[in-house]
Amino acid sequence: MERRGKKEDNKLLNYYNGLRNRGTKWVAPDRLKARIRDFGFNNKKDNIIGLQIADLIAYPVTIHLLHPERHNPSYEAVKHNIFQDNGVLLGQKAIPH
């Protein structure tokens, strides 16, 4: 994860640790702990390729969620990669919902 600020990083780390301890509706805590062992923060200046790709995808999706009526060609470019069932987007979640 990219660093955002001390408060924001601590809030996200606490949420992550809570997920690992309680699991989710679909994934048991033991499975999460086995798959995701650590959670670290990197500086933007580290220029990590995976984080750069995540930014390229996250920004257009965020703009679409905030302003669905707005023309957003970047979202149209990535939308086909979001899990769909009969044209209904199921792999796009807005939290809190």
C-alpha positions in Angstrom: 0.0 0.0 0.0 1.1 3.6 -0.6 1.6 5.8 2.4 -1.1 8.5 2.8 -0.4 9.9 6.2 0.1 8.6 9.7 -3.6 8.7 10.7 -4.7 7.2 7.4 -2.1 4.5 7.5 -3.0 3.5 11.1 -6.7 3.4 10.3 -6.1 1.2 7.3 -3.7 -1.1 9.3 -6.3 -1.4 12.1 -9.0 -2.3 9.5 -6.7 -4.9 7.9 -5.8 -6.5 11.3 -9.5 -6.6 12.1 -10.3 -8.5 8.9 -7.5 -11.0 9.6 -8.9 -11.6 13.1 -12.6 -11.9 12.2 -12.6 -12.9 8.5 -15.3 -11.8 6.2 -18.7 -13.2 5.2 -17.1 -15.4 2.7 -13.5 -15.9 3.9 -12.5 -17.4 7.3 -9.8 -15.7 9.4 -7.4 -18.7 9.0 -7.6 -18.5 5.3 -6.9 -14.8 5.2 -4.0 -15.2 7.6 -2.6 -18.0 5.4 -2.9 -15.9 2.2 -2.0 -12.4 3.4 0.8 -12.6 5.9 1.9 -9.0 6.1 0.7 -5.6 5.3 3.2 -2.8 4.6 3.3 0.7 3.3 5.6 2.1 0.6 6.4 5.7 -0.3 5.1 7.1 -3.6 8.7 7.9 -4.5 9.5 4.1 -4.4 7.6 3.9 -7.8 6.4 0.3 -7.4 4.9 -0.9 -10.6 2.0 -2.7 -9.0 0.9 0.4 -7.1 1.2 2.5 -10.3 -1.1 0.1 -12.1 -3.5 0.1 -9.2 -3.7 3.9 -9.4 -4.4 3.8 -13.2 -7.4 1.5 -12.5 -8.6 2.9 -9.2 -8.9 6.6 -10.2 -11.3 6.1 -13.2 -13.4 3.7 -11.1 -13.6 6.2 -8.2 -14.6 9.0 -10.5 -17.3 6.8 -12.0 -18.7 5.9 -8.6 -18.7 9.6 -7.5 -20.1 11.0 -10.7 -21.7 8.2 -12.8 -23.4 10.7 -15.1 -20.0 12.2 -16.1 -18.3 11.1 -19.4 -15.4 8.9 -18.3 -13.5 7.2 -21.2 -10.9 5.9 -18.8 -13.6 4.0 -16.9 -14.9 2.6 -20.2 -11.4 1.3 -20.9 -11.2 -0.7 -17.7 -14.9 -1.6 -17.1 -14.7 -4.8 -19.1 -12.2 -6.2 -16.5 -14.7 -5.9 -13.7 -16.6 -9.1 -13.0 -20.0 -9.2 -14.6 -22.9 -11.6 -14.7 -25.4 -10.9 -17.6 -24.2 -7.3 -17.8 -24.5 -6.6 -14.1 -21.3 -5.5 -12.5 -20.7 -7.7 -9.5 -17.0 -7.2 -9.0 -17.3 -3.4 -8.2 -17.9 -2.6 -4.6 -18.3 0.7 -2.9 -17.5 0.7 0.8 -19.2 2.0 2.8 -22.3 1.0 0.9 
